[in-house]
């Protein structure tokens, strides 16, 4: 355009170019009309939408305030009370479990003591039994030795008597 204006500045064509430019602007250049429509649309949109969004934001602000001032403290108080109750119950359950474990430990200890006493009794009984067996074996051995001596004496007497008869 500057080149055209520079060329047309000194010529008689200048009014024609100016008229053509105005016609072009009116017929083909829609920027001013579009800008006006855009401004109108934005204005309408902001007025209609803005009040609705303002109401939504006001409702959100009221909800947040109510939650922060009323509901949250109630929830904290209820949670605190419930956690204290749960903590007390857990402590009671823990104490009961400890008592049960102690009782179980004592029962196991008693069972182990009884088992050890039985084992000691069985060992003592076994030792007594083995002593009795050794004593019986010693008695049997002594009896066997005496019986052997008697048999030897008997056989030697029989041999002596037999020797009397053999000399005939």
Secondary structure by P-SEA (a helix, b strand, c coil): caaaaaaaccccaaaaaaaaaaaaaacccaaaaaaaaaaaaaaaaaaaaaaaaaaaaaaaaaaaaaaaccaaaaaaaaaaaaaaaaaaaaaaaaaaaaaaaaaaaaaaaaaaaaaaaaaaaaaaaaaaaaaaaaaaaaaaaaaaaaaaaaaaaaaaaaaaaaaaaaac
